[in-house]
Amino acid sequence: MNKSELIEKLAERSGINVMQSEEVVNLIYRKMRDTMVNGGRIEIRGFGSFVVKEYGSYQGRNPKTGQKISVPPKKLPFFKVGKELKERIDSVEDGAGDGAASGA
């Protein structure tokens, strides 16, 4: 599912128009982005959590030339799947799911 599909599905299920649905989705995305940019953590129960992990600098190697390079410290977003979602995905793979994988 991509962003436009999410907007359409929200509009369809909630009975609001697509423009309002787009505003809601954009607001959620902005708040999530701003929270992570400011070092915050986002937890959605039953789904997972988003955090920003910090990585220190290290000596790397240019794969093309083999030359050593210094890689500066960086921060990257990281998603950790929640227990409930993991269990649902596992049960679908085992054939014990509720048909969600087939789109039913």
N, C-alpha and C positions, 0 to 999 in steps of 0.2 A: 504494500500500500504506500502510495506517495502522498504528498501534502494535499494536492488537489482532490484526490480520492477521499482523504480524511474530511476535507471541507464539505464535499458533496454528501458523504455519509452522515455527518453531523447535521447538516441542513435537513436531510431526509428524515432522520430519526427524531429530531427535536421540533420539527415544524417551523423552523425559522428560515428566512431566505438565505441564499448563498452568500450574499454580501455580509450579513450578520455573522454567519458561520465562519467566514474568512477572518473577520475581526476577532472572534473568539480564539480561533486557532493561532493567529498571529500574536495575540496577547499572551497566550500560554508559551509559545516559542520564545517571545521576548523575555518573559519573566524567567524562564529556564536558562536562557543564554546569560542574562544579567546576573543571575545567582551564581552561575559557574564562573563567569568572568571575575566576580568579586570573591572567589574562593569558597563559595558555599556548596552545600551538598543537597541533592534533590532525591527524595525517596518517595516512590509511588508504591504503596503496599500492594502486594500480590503481583507486581510487575518487575520492579528492580530499582536500582539506585544509580545516580550519575554523580561522579566525583571528578575532581581535577587532581591528577597525579603529577608530582614534580620529579623530574629526573635531573641528576647532576651532570656536569660536563664530563666528557671522557675523550680519550684518544681513539679516533676512528681511522678508517682507511678508505681512500677513494677507490671504488671497485674497478674503475677504468684504468687508472694509472698505478695503483698500489701505493701511492704517496700517503703518508700519515697526515691526518688533519685533526684539528681540535674542534670537537662538537660542543657548542655552548649549552648551558643548562636550558631546559625547556619544561613547559607544562602541557599536558595533553589530557583531553577528556577521556573518561573511562566509564564503561557501563558494566554493572554487575547484576546479573539476572536474579530475580527474586525466587524464593523457594517454591511458591505456588505456581508461577509460570514455568519454572524448570520441570516440576512434577507433571504439569499438564502436557508439556511438549514431550516428555519422556513417555507418558501414557499413550499419546497419539502414535508415537513411533513403534510402541509395542503392540499396536492394534487394539488397545483397550480404550481408545479415545472416544469422544462423542461425535465424531464426524467433522470436527472443525477443520481438519487438514484438507478435506475434500471440498470445502466451501459449502457444505450442507447446513 
